Amino acid sequence: MATPTPASQLRSFLDRFSPEIAALARVARAKLRKRLPGAIEMVYDNYNALVIGFSPTDRPSDAILSVVIFPKRVSICFIQGKHLPDPDGVLIGGGNQVRFVRLDEDAKILDTPPLRALITEAIDFGETPFRGRGQLVVRAISRKQRPRR
């Protein structure tokens, strides 16, 4: 049997979610891929959620944001969100680093000026430029997982 490709693995991970959540995650990923065509997408099928991190290198510590897919919602996490200017107050969270935005039903929030500005700020805050050709890598698959629906 042939080894599954990262793209086919990601498809199967997303297919375990409800059609609405999977579609929202796919739209969010497509929008971010368009904005960050040189990103290495690192996929983590974790216990609580499916995470797709966007990084200029294959080092997880260089990732600037991620799409986080839960059974009932999709969020965009800004890894260094605490340090980003957020004059419109769209970021949620009070942790030491990460801030996030919950996506609405159609991910149109990613096209709004405040979110476009935050993505630009996140890119600028990162120390490594996005210059690659883009790549999808499955980094981890948890054996135990919460239900995806």
PyMOL CGO cylinders between C-alpha atoms (Angstrom):
from pymol import cmd
from pymol.cgo import CYLINDER

trace = [
    CYLINDER, 0.00, 0.00, 0.00, 1.32, 3.44, -0.93, 0.3, 1, 1, 1, 1, 1, 1,
    CYLINDER, 1.32, 3.44, -0.93, 2.23, 5.93, 1.77, 0.3, 1, 1, 1, 1, 1, 1,
    CYLINDER, 2.23, 5.93, 1.77, -0.43, 8.65, 1.99, 0.3, 1, 1, 1, 1, 1, 1,
    CYLINDER, -0.43, 8.65, 1.99, 0.58, 12.11, 0.86, 0.3, 1, 1, 1, 1, 1, 1,
    CYLINDER, 0.58, 12.11, 0.86, 0.36, 15.04, 3.30, 0.3, 1, 1, 1, 1, 1, 1,
    CYLINDER, 0.36, 15.04, 3.30, -2.47, 16.47, 1.18, 0.3, 1, 1, 1, 1, 1, 1,
    CYLINDER, -2.47, 16.47, 1.18, -4.48, 13.24, 1.37, 0.3, 1, 1, 1, 1, 1, 1,
    CYLINDER, -4.48, 13.24, 1.37, -3.82, 12.99, 5.11, 0.3, 1, 1, 1, 1, 1, 1,
    CYLINDER, -3.82, 12.99, 5.11, -5.03, 16.55, 5.67, 0.3, 1, 1, 1, 1, 1, 1,
    CYLINDER, -5.03, 16.55, 5.67, -8.14, 15.83, 3.61, 0.3, 1, 1, 1, 1, 1, 1,
    CYLINDER, -8.14, 15.83, 3.61, -8.92, 12.80, 5.77, 0.3, 1, 1, 1, 1, 1, 1,
    CYLINDER, -8.92, 12.80, 5.77, -8.31, 14.78, 8.98, 0.3, 1, 1, 1, 1, 1, 1,
    CYLINDER, -8.31, 14.78, 8.98, -10.71, 17.51, 7.83, 0.3, 1, 1, 1, 1, 1, 1,
    CYLINDER, -10.71, 17.51, 7.83, -13.32, 14.99, 6.66, 0.3, 1, 1, 1, 1, 1, 1,
    CYLINDER, -13.32, 14.99, 6.66, -13.79, 13.86, 10.27, 0.3, 1, 1, 1, 1, 1, 1,
    CYLINDER, -13.79, 13.86, 10.27, -15.33, 17.24, 11.13, 0.3, 1, 1, 1, 1, 1, 1,
    CYLINDER, -15.33, 17.24, 11.13, -18.85, 18.31, 10.27, 0.3, 1, 1, 1, 1, 1, 1,
    CYLINDER, -18.85, 18.31, 10.27, -19.20, 19.49, 6.66, 0.3, 1, 1, 1, 1, 1, 1,
    CYLINDER, -19.20, 19.49, 6.66, -19.68, 23.11, 7.83, 0.3, 1, 1, 1, 1, 1, 1,
    CYLINDER, -19.68, 23.11, 7.83, -16.58, 23.18, 10.03, 0.3, 1, 1, 1, 1, 1, 1,
    CYLINDER, -16.58, 23.18, 10.03, -14.47, 21.37, 7.40, 0.3, 1, 1, 1, 1, 1, 1,
    CYLINDER, -14.47, 21.37, 7.40, -15.60, 23.83, 4.71, 0.3, 1, 1, 1, 1, 1, 1,
    CYLINDER, -15.60, 23.83, 4.71, -14.81, 26.81, 6.94, 0.3, 1, 1, 1, 1, 1, 1,
    CYLINDER, -14.81, 26.81, 6.94, -11.35, 25.40, 7.70, 0.3, 1, 1, 1, 1, 1, 1,
    CYLINDER, -11.35, 25.40, 7.70, -10.67, 24.83, 4.00, 0.3, 1, 1, 1, 1, 1, 1,
    CYLINDER, -10.67, 24.83, 4.00, -11.67, 28.40, 3.14, 0.3, 1, 1, 1, 1, 1, 1,
    CYLINDER, -11.67, 28.40, 3.14, -9.49, 29.80, 5.93, 0.3, 1, 1, 1, 1, 1, 1,
    CYLINDER, -9.49, 29.80, 5.93, -6.53, 27.70, 4.82, 0.3, 1, 1, 1, 1, 1, 1,
    CYLINDER, -6.53, 27.70, 4.82, -6.97, 28.77, 1.19, 0.3, 1, 1, 1, 1, 1, 1,
    CYLINDER, -6.97, 28.77, 1.19, -7.08, 32.45, 2.15, 0.3, 1, 1, 1, 1, 1, 1,
    CYLINDER, -7.08, 32.45, 2.15, -3.94, 32.14, 4.27, 0.3, 1, 1, 1, 1, 1, 1,
    CYLINDER, -3.94, 32.14, 4.27, -2.11, 30.14, 1.59, 0.3, 1, 1, 1, 1, 1, 1,
    CYLINDER, -2.11, 30.14, 1.59, -2.90, 32.91, -0.88, 0.3, 1, 1, 1, 1, 1, 1,
    CYLINDER, -2.90, 32.91, -0.88, -1.55, 35.49, 1.56, 0.3, 1, 1, 1, 1, 1, 1,
    CYLINDER, -1.55, 35.49, 1.56, 1.51, 33.36, 2.49, 0.3, 1, 1, 1, 1, 1, 1,
    CYLINDER, 1.51, 33.36, 2.49, 2.35, 31.35, -0.65, 0.3, 1, 1, 1, 1, 1, 1,
    CYLINDER, 2.35, 31.35, -0.65, 5.87, 30.56, 0.57, 0.3, 1, 1, 1, 1, 1, 1,
    CYLINDER, 5.87, 30.56, 0.57, 4.75, 29.17, 3.92, 0.3, 1, 1, 1, 1, 1, 1,
    CYLINDER, 4.75, 29.17, 3.92, 5.47, 25.73, 5.17, 0.3, 1, 1, 1, 1, 1, 1,
    CYLINDER, 5.47, 25.73, 5.17, 2.19, 24.42, 6.53, 0.3, 1, 1, 1, 1, 1, 1,
    CYLINDER, 2.19, 24.42, 6.53, 2.74, 22.17, 9.51, 0.3, 1, 1, 1, 1, 1, 1,
    CYLINDER, 2.74, 22.17, 9.51, -0.18, 19.92, 10.40, 0.3, 1, 1, 1, 1, 1, 1,
    CYLINDER, -0.18, 19.92, 10.40, -0.74, 18.62, 13.92, 0.3, 1, 1, 1, 1, 1, 1,
    CYLINDER, -0.74, 18.62, 13.92, -3.70, 16.31, 14.45, 0.3, 1, 1, 1, 1, 1, 1,
    CYLINDER, -3.70, 16.31, 14.45, -3.76, 16.80, 18.22, 0.3, 1, 1, 1, 1, 1, 1,
    CYLINDER, -3.76, 16.80, 18.22, -5.92, 15.49, 21.05, 0.3, 1, 1, 1, 1, 1, 1,
    CYLINDER, -5.92, 15.49, 21.05, -8.16, 18.59, 21.22, 0.3, 1, 1, 1, 1, 1, 1,
    CYLINDER, -8.16, 18.59, 21.22, -7.95, 20.05, 17.72, 0.3, 1, 1, 1, 1, 1, 1,
    CYLINDER, -7.95, 20.05, 17.72, -6.49, 19.91, 14.24, 0.3, 1, 1, 1, 1, 1, 1,
    CYLINDER, -6.49, 19.91, 14.24, -3.86, 22.64, 13.80, 0.3, 1, 1, 1, 1, 1, 1,
    CYLINDER, -3.86, 22.64, 13.80, -2.31, 23.95, 10.59, 0.3, 1, 1, 1, 1, 1, 1,
    CYLINDER, -2.31, 23.95, 10.59, 0.62, 26.24, 11.40, 0.3, 1, 1, 1, 1, 1, 1,
    CYLINDER, 0.62, 26.24, 11.40, 2.11, 28.66, 8.86, 0.3, 1, 1, 1, 1, 1, 1,
    CYLINDER, 2.11, 28.66, 8.86, 5.86, 29.14, 9.09, 0.3, 1, 1, 1, 1, 1, 1,
    CYLINDER, 5.86, 29.14, 9.09, 8.59, 30.54, 6.84, 0.3, 1, 1, 1, 1, 1, 1,
    CYLINDER, 8.59, 30.54, 6.84, 10.81, 27.56, 7.78, 0.3, 1, 1, 1, 1, 1, 1,
    CYLINDER, 10.81, 27.56, 7.78, 10.36, 23.97, 8.89, 0.3, 1, 1, 1, 1, 1, 1,
    CYLINDER, 10.36, 23.97, 8.89, 10.93, 25.08, 12.50, 0.3, 1, 1, 1, 1, 1, 1,
    CYLINDER, 10.93, 25.08, 12.50, 7.69, 25.23, 14.50, 0.3, 1, 1, 1, 1, 1, 1,
    CYLINDER, 7.69, 25.23, 14.50, 9.14, 28.08, 16.58, 0.3, 1, 1, 1, 1, 1, 1,
    CYLINDER, 9.14, 28.08, 16.58, 9.18, 30.28, 13.44, 0.3, 1, 1, 1, 1, 1, 1,
    CYLINDER, 9.18, 30.28, 13.44, 5.42, 29.88, 12.84, 0.3, 1, 1, 1, 1, 1, 1,
    CYLINDER, 5.42, 29.88, 12.84, 3.49, 33.15, 12.93, 0.3, 1, 1, 1, 1, 1, 1,
    CYLINDER, 3.49, 33.15, 12.93, -0.09, 31.94, 12.87, 0.3, 1, 1, 1, 1, 1, 1,
    CYLINDER, -0.09, 31.94, 12.87, -2.21, 28.85, 12.65, 0.3, 1, 1, 1, 1, 1, 1,
    CYLINDER, -2.21, 28.85, 12.65, -5.67, 27.66, 11.74, 0.3, 1, 1, 1, 1, 1, 1,
    CYLINDER, -5.67, 27.66, 11.74, -7.11, 25.73, 14.68, 0.3, 1, 1, 1, 1, 1, 1,
    CYLINDER, -7.11, 25.73, 14.68, -10.08, 23.49, 13.96, 0.3, 1, 1, 1, 1, 1, 1,
    CYLINDER, -10.08, 23.49, 13.96, -12.29, 22.39, 16.84, 0.3, 1, 1, 1, 1, 1, 1,
    CYLINDER, -12.29, 22.39, 16.84, -15.51, 20.37, 16.49, 0.3, 1, 1, 1, 1, 1, 1,
    CYLINDER, -15.51, 20.37, 16.49, -17.73, 23.47, 16.73, 0.3, 1, 1, 1, 1, 1, 1,
    CYLINDER, -17.73, 23.47, 16.73, -15.48, 26.37, 15.64, 0.3, 1, 1, 1, 1, 1, 1,
    CYLINDER, -15.48, 26.37, 15.64, -12.44, 27.46, 13.67, 0.3, 1, 1, 1, 1, 1, 1,
    CYLINDER, -12.44, 27.46, 13.67, -9.99, 30.05, 14.92, 0.3, 1, 1, 1, 1, 1, 1,
    CYLINDER, -9.99, 30.05, 14.92, -6.92, 31.82, 13.62, 0.3, 1, 1, 1, 1, 1, 1,
    CYLINDER, -6.92, 31.82, 13.62, -4.22, 31.94, 16.27, 0.3, 1, 1, 1, 1, 1, 1,
    CYLINDER, -4.22, 31.94, 16.27, -1.55, 34.60, 16.16, 0.3, 1, 1, 1, 1, 1, 1,
    CYLINDER, -1.55, 34.60, 16.16, 1.43, 32.97, 17.85, 0.3, 1, 1, 1, 1, 1, 1,
    CYLINDER, 1.43, 32.97, 17.85, 2.95, 36.29, 18.98, 0.3, 1, 1, 1, 1, 1, 1,
    CYLINDER, 2.95, 36.29, 18.98, -0.44, 37.99, 19.27, 0.3, 1, 1, 1, 1, 1, 1,
    CYLINDER, -0.44, 37.99, 19.27, 0.36, 39.64, 22.60, 0.3, 1, 1, 1, 1, 1, 1,
    CYLINDER, 0.36, 39.64, 22.60, 3.01, 41.73, 20.84, 0.3, 1, 1, 1, 1, 1, 1,
    CYLINDER, 3.01, 41.73, 20.84, 0.92, 42.80, 17.85, 0.3, 1, 1, 1, 1, 1, 1,
    CYLINDER, 0.92, 42.80, 17.85, -0.85, 46.15, 17.65, 0.3, 1, 1, 1, 1, 1, 1,
    CYLINDER, -0.85, 46.15, 17.65, -4.61, 45.57, 17.74, 0.3, 1, 1, 1, 1, 1, 1,
    CYLINDER, -4.61, 45.57, 17.74, -6.25, 49.00, 17.61, 0.3, 1, 1, 1, 1, 1, 1,
    CYLINDER, -6.25, 49.00, 17.61, -9.60, 47.48, 16.58, 0.3, 1, 1, 1, 1, 1, 1,
    CYLINDER, -9.60, 47.48, 16.58, -9.60, 45.03, 19.48, 0.3, 1, 1, 1, 1, 1, 1,
    CYLINDER, -9.60, 45.03, 19.48, -10.32, 41.94, 17.40, 0.3, 1, 1, 1, 1, 1, 1,
    CYLINDER, -10.32, 41.94, 17.40, -7.89, 39.58, 19.14, 0.3, 1, 1, 1, 1, 1, 1,
    CYLINDER, -7.89, 39.58, 19.14, -9.16, 37.39, 21.96, 0.3, 1, 1, 1, 1, 1, 1,
    CYLINDER, -9.16, 37.39, 21.96, -7.17, 35.78, 24.77, 0.3, 1, 1, 1, 1, 1, 1,
    CYLINDER, -7.17, 35.78, 24.77, -5.09, 36.71, 27.75, 0.3, 1, 1, 1, 1, 1, 1,
    CYLINDER, -5.09, 36.71, 27.75, -2.24, 34.22, 27.67, 0.3, 1, 1, 1, 1, 1, 1,
    CYLINDER, -2.24, 34.22, 27.67, 1.45, 35.05, 27.70, 0.3, 1, 1, 1, 1, 1, 1,
    CYLINDER, 1.45, 35.05, 27.70, 1.81, 35.01, 23.90, 0.3, 1, 1, 1, 1, 1, 1,
    CYLINDER, 1.81, 35.01, 23.90, -1.02, 33.69, 21.75, 0.3, 1, 1, 1, 1, 1, 1,
    CYLINDER, -1.02, 33.69, 21.75, -4.12, 35.64, 20.75, 0.3, 1, 1, 1, 1, 1, 1,
    CYLINDER, -4.12, 35.64, 20.75, -6.84, 34.43, 18.40, 0.3, 1, 1, 1, 1, 1, 1,
    CYLINDER, -6.84, 34.43, 18.40, -9.82, 35.35, 16.28, 0.3, 1, 1, 1, 1, 1, 1,
    CYLINDER, -9.82, 35.35, 16.28, -12.85, 33.10, 15.93, 0.3, 1, 1, 1, 1, 1, 1,
    CYLINDER, -12.85, 33.10, 15.93, -14.02, 32.82, 12.37, 0.3, 1, 1, 1, 1, 1, 1,
    CYLINDER, -14.02, 32.82, 12.37, -17.59, 33.46, 11.41, 0.3, 1, 1, 1, 1, 1, 1,
    CYLINDER, -17.59, 33.46, 11.41, -19.55, 31.15, 9.13, 0.3, 1, 1, 1, 1, 1, 1,
    CYLINDER, -19.55, 31.15, 9.13, -17.79, 32.20, 5.94, 0.3, 1, 1, 1, 1, 1, 1,
    CYLINDER, -17.79, 32.20, 5.94, -14.30, 33.35, 7.00, 0.3, 1, 1, 1, 1, 1, 1,
    CYLINDER, -14.30, 33.35, 7.00, -14.93, 36.79, 5.46, 0.3, 1, 1, 1, 1, 1, 1,
    CYLINDER, -14.93, 36.79, 5.46, -13.37, 38.33, 8.57, 0.3, 1, 1, 1, 1, 1, 1,
    CYLINDER, -13.37, 38.33, 8.57, -9.99, 37.35, 7.09, 0.3, 1, 1, 1, 1, 1, 1,
    CYLINDER, -9.99, 37.35, 7.09, -10.63, 39.86, 4.30, 0.3, 1, 1, 1, 1, 1, 1,
    CYLINDER, -10.63, 39.86, 4.30, -11.39, 42.79, 6.62, 0.3, 1, 1, 1, 1, 1, 1,
    CYLINDER, -11.39, 42.79, 6.62, -8.85, 45.60, 7.06, 0.3, 1, 1, 1, 1, 1, 1,
    CYLINDER, -8.85, 45.60, 7.06, -8.22, 44.85, 10.77, 0.3, 1, 1, 1, 1, 1, 1,
    CYLINDER, -8.22, 44.85, 10.77, -7.39, 41.20, 10.07, 0.3, 1, 1, 1, 1, 1, 1,
    CYLINDER, -7.39, 41.20, 10.07, -5.33, 41.96, 6.99, 0.3, 1, 1, 1, 1, 1, 1,
    CYLINDER, -5.33, 41.96, 6.99, -3.36, 44.46, 9.09, 0.3, 1, 1, 1, 1, 1, 1,
    CYLINDER, -3.36, 44.46, 9.09, -2.84, 41.90, 11.87, 0.3, 1, 1, 1, 1, 1, 1,
    CYLINDER, -2.84, 41.90, 11.87, -1.55, 39.31, 9.41, 0.3, 1, 1, 1, 1, 1, 1,
    CYLINDER, -1.55, 39.31, 9.41, 0.85, 41.90, 7.98, 0.3, 1, 1, 1, 1, 1, 1,
    CYLINDER, 0.85, 41.90, 7.98, 2.00, 42.80, 11.50, 0.3, 1, 1, 1, 1, 1, 1,
    CYLINDER, 2.00, 42.80, 11.50, 2.52, 39.10, 12.31, 0.3, 1, 1, 1, 1, 1, 1,
    CYLINDER, 2.52, 39.10, 12.31, 4.60, 38.65, 9.15, 0.3, 1, 1, 1, 1, 1, 1,
    CYLINDER, 4.60, 38.65, 9.15, 6.67, 41.73, 10.00, 0.3, 1, 1, 1, 1, 1, 1,
    CYLINDER, 6.67, 41.73, 10.00, 7.10, 40.66, 13.63, 0.3, 1, 1, 1, 1, 1, 1,
    CYLINDER, 7.10, 40.66, 13.63, 8.55, 37.30, 12.58, 0.3, 1, 1, 1, 1, 1, 1,
    CYLINDER, 8.55, 37.30, 12.58, 12.29, 37.38, 12.13, 0.3, 1, 1, 1, 1, 1, 1,
    CYLINDER, 12.29, 37.38, 12.13, 12.42, 35.13, 9.08, 0.3, 1, 1, 1, 1, 1, 1,
    CYLINDER, 12.42, 35.13, 9.08, 10.89, 36.17, 5.73, 0.3, 1, 1, 1, 1, 1, 1,
    CYLINDER, 10.89, 36.17, 5.73, 8.60, 33.89, 3.75, 0.3, 1, 1, 1, 1, 1, 1,
    CYLINDER, 8.60, 33.89, 3.75, 10.69, 33.04, 0.70, 0.3, 1, 1, 1, 1, 1, 1,
    CYLINDER, 10.69, 33.04, 0.70, 10.04, 29.36, 0.15, 0.3, 1, 1, 1, 1, 1, 1,
    CYLINDER, 10.04, 29.36, 0.15, 7.91, 27.63, -2.43, 0.3, 1, 1, 1, 1, 1, 1,
    CYLINDER, 7.91, 27.63, -2.43, 5.32, 26.47, 0.05, 0.3, 1, 1, 1, 1, 1, 1,
    CYLINDER, 5.32, 26.47, 0.05, 5.02, 22.97, 1.41, 0.3, 1, 1, 1, 1, 1, 1,
    CYLINDER, 5.02, 22.97, 1.41, 2.61, 20.85, 3.42, 0.3, 1, 1, 1, 1, 1, 1,
    CYLINDER, 2.61, 20.85, 3.42, 4.05, 18.66, 6.18, 0.3, 1, 1, 1, 1, 1, 1,
    CYLINDER, 4.05, 18.66, 6.18, 2.22, 16.42, 8.64, 0.3, 1, 1, 1, 1, 1, 1,
    CYLINDER, 2.22, 16.42, 8.64, 4.23, 16.81, 11.84, 0.3, 1, 1, 1, 1, 1, 1,
    CYLINDER, 4.23, 16.81, 11.84, 2.21, 14.84, 14.41, 0.3, 1, 1, 1, 1, 1, 1,
    CYLINDER, 2.21, 14.84, 14.41, -0.84, 12.64, 14.74, 0.3, 1, 1, 1, 1, 1, 1,
    CYLINDER, -0.84, 12.64, 14.74, -2.10, 11.99, 18.26, 0.3, 1, 1, 1, 1, 1, 1,
    CYLINDER, -2.10, 11.99, 18.26, -3.22, 8.43, 18.95, 0.3, 1, 1, 1, 1, 1, 1,
    CYLINDER, -3.22, 8.43, 18.95, -5.94, 9.62, 21.33, 0.3, 1, 1, 1, 1, 1, 1,
    CYLINDER, -5.94, 9.62, 21.33, -8.31, 12.32, 20.13, 0.3, 1, 1, 1, 1, 1, 1,
    CYLINDER, -8.31, 12.32, 20.13, -11.53, 13.88, 21.21, 0.3, 1, 1, 1, 1, 1, 1,
    CYLINDER, -11.53, 13.88, 21.21, -14.47, 13.36, 18.85, 0.3, 1, 1, 1, 1, 1, 1,
    CYLINDER, -14.47, 13.36, 18.85, -14.29, 15.71, 15.86, 0.3, 1, 1, 1, 1, 1, 1,
    CYLINDER, -14.29, 15.71, 15.86, -18.06, 16.22, 15.52, 0.3, 1, 1, 1, 1, 1, 1,
]
cmd.load_cgo(trace, "trace")
